[in-house]
Amino acid sequence: MSATKRRVAASVLLQLALVAWGGGSASAIDDYTLPFYNPAVALSFGVDRDRTVGRQLDWTGQVWNDGVPHPGRVYDQHSGVDYPMALRSEVAAAKDGTVIDTEGSFGTSQFGNFGNFVLLQHSDGRRTLYYHLASAAEGGIGVAISDAVVAGQRIGRSGCSGICYGAHLHFEMLAWNSTAKAYRPADPLAERRWTTWPGRVPFDAAYVRESNSGTEVIAQWRTITHWVEFRNTGGRTWRNSSTVGRIGLGTWSPAAHSSLFRASDWPSTWIATYLDVAAVAPDAVGRFTFGLRGSQPLGSYRETFNLVAQSVHWFDHARLGGFYVPILISNLPSCETAGSAPARTSVTGHPALRLALAPVC
Amino acid sequence: MFAPIAARGRHHRPGRDVRLAGSLIPVTLILAVLTAGLALADPGPAATRLSAADAARAGLAIRLARHAVRGETLIEVLPGAASVGPAAASRLLAASPDGTVAALADRLGEPSGTLVVAHGDGSQLRLDLPGLLAAAFTADGSRLAVIDGRGALWQVDVQRGDAEMLAAGPFLGTPIVASDGSILLLSVSSVEAPYRSRLVRLDPSSGVTVELATDELVYAAFPLADGAVAFAAHQPGRTVVQRIPRGSVTTELVADLGRGAVNVTVSGDGRTIAYEAGSAVFLVTGAGAAPRRLGPGSEPCLAPDGGALLVRRGARAVLLALDGSILAVLEGPARFAGAAGCPS
């Protein structure tokens, strides 16, 4: 078996073990999310909760007296949680907070005693540290001191600055220790700080279904209603009540372009709609309902959409199934203009399987 | 306070003489047993001593070259001759004040590493430690203060190879052994991700550390000829150089280097500062002087008298005059004898 296959197999086994051990999200505290967007990123080493040199207590509660690194678990004296990722991968705030310090002057892969970082202060009194970041010149530092950040906001890009052997993010959670009168490392894994075990990236979604998974035939100058549902597979509850982080359906490819099919119910030229309901928790399904107006010349079109946490971050469009709506502008009366209930094509499954069918009224 | 280990009699284990080409010569095992019971329970690492001929036969020969540079001595590990270990890119951690001994590492920071004390006569002392990060010689060159890969502080006798852990740390940066035996160190939040780094003075005899400054993130410290200590510290949005006069507990601002200055180095008289910013090296000469760009490079290290500096350009060390002109290009690792505070 190749080393890569062994690693993959080990990773799969670890994930299964995590699910078995975690037993779901019932006991999770649910107030932080993973500090990156790529759900494929996996833990390499967690916090050593035993400060004795040579003895390690990993996040599952297992004690190791051998002092050697245990991939997926811990290495001796490790103060944070390591996530290998490609250089310059996006790094996200794990919780709302304020930037209290940054360093971005070291080279992205410059080996040395110190490296680039962002340090956040959170309202619960804790701090989070994002270390080994890329240089500021290469986008490693995406925030400035005193900036307020929201959970899931991009704050920088990963690197390998400092004492680093392979690009990764060192994420560290710090809790105030009143006895020591200092911040000390906490273990977000052992404390179940991630929203859903074994942890989820802040924003992620899976396509579920839509009102018409085929072509929307729109009579010229008329408006039809379309809805789409996505499952919240990310770590944060979707909301539509606040401005920053409000989950919306925006135009994509290019991002935030003014739509040619904007209906009067659109909040802006590129936001088709926000979440229909007030909140959608992780694992629940949220619907987005919006109008499409046939204001273009007769012909076939396509409008592409992506979910966005407003002013925070776009979702991974590919993971939505590359969501788009095929549109046919017709001079024939559509079902809606004819006043009858629309008979939709009923192709289910992946949006890529849509059929370009005209409505049958 | 930085006393010879033999006088302290704990946690040390004398080195063994090893002849690679022939039979092992059992040497000091009995002595080790007699020396300290503690040594059996918690033995320090054992050193291997190689003669120049043994090192050559084993393909481990290290040749040091001494260059006179404007009154200072520059030590270079000659290329092709250096075979510190499996990693070709060995690191020159420190050169003794008289330029006759060098401390090298086969690799930095990893879970294990070999400290090589290379003498000018070609003999070596090789010592396996739990990783290596930095080392510095005492003023008399007889001992090394070494920080291992976990951030623990050791002292190593450069003749006998006796090694003793002085403090678990974790510490980072190049230690500075003061004339009174105390050691200036950076006490860090962690070795891998040091967002906090306090400048402390360790009394090895008592194990007590005292914080010297309130700065939360000190990047490096430098002993000054007048007994003061200069240090470079990160503050939110800028890097500053400060000074603690001898006998004082207050700090004085020497220079505000602004945003983006890292890998700062300060000359022994405290008047010249060099640093790296944006892949270039800058120089500040005198209080209030504007920084001058000397050209591309990283990790500058000033000569103790501030008259020249070494910078890294790619894989090479380049010796620069203070006007930025190139004095020499060195193919192997190089370091000024007695230079303190420069990165490994």
Interface residues (C-beta under 8 A of the other chain):
Chain A: V53 V68 P69 D76 Q77 H78 S79 G80 I100 D101 T102 E103 G104 S105 F106 G107 Q110 F111 G112 N113 F114 G115 F117 L119 L129 Y131 H132 A136 A137 I145 G162 I163 C164 Y165 H170 E172 Y183 P185
Chain B: L108 G109 E110 P111 L133 A134 R150 A152 A168 P170 L172 G173 L186 S189 S190 V191 E192 A193 P194 Y195 R196 S197 L217 Y219 H234 P236 G237 T239 R259 G260 A261 V262 N263 E276 A277 G278 S279 S298 E299 P343
